[in-house]
Amino acid sequence: MTNLQRWLFYAALFAVPYLSVVLGTVQTQFTSKYLLQIQLLPLLLLVLFGVYSVWTVLYRTFTFNDCPEAAKELQSEILEARKDLIAKGFRFRD
């Protein structure tokens, strides 16, 4: 199952009961009493998703790891490639 299929499945699991309540197909004492809250539920879920997204981005930004060993290794590989290119006749503009 792809990510898109999974998200569409979850959306259908939410949309079918929600639309049946909002459109009046299913009527119970609970749905009659809390109809306004049920109608505002998608807006609340959208706000919660936005808060979760912002939190996730900020958390991953602040906990981003530095890799000094990898940086040193990359610099040495760059120097090695430079030396190899110079040996083959390439001239750099520094």
Secondary structure, DSSP 8 states (H G I E B T S, - for coil): --HHHHHHHHHHHHHHHHHHHHTTSS--HHHHHTHHHHHTHHHHHHHHHHHHHHHHHHHHHHT----HHHHHHHHHHHHHHHHHHHHTT-----
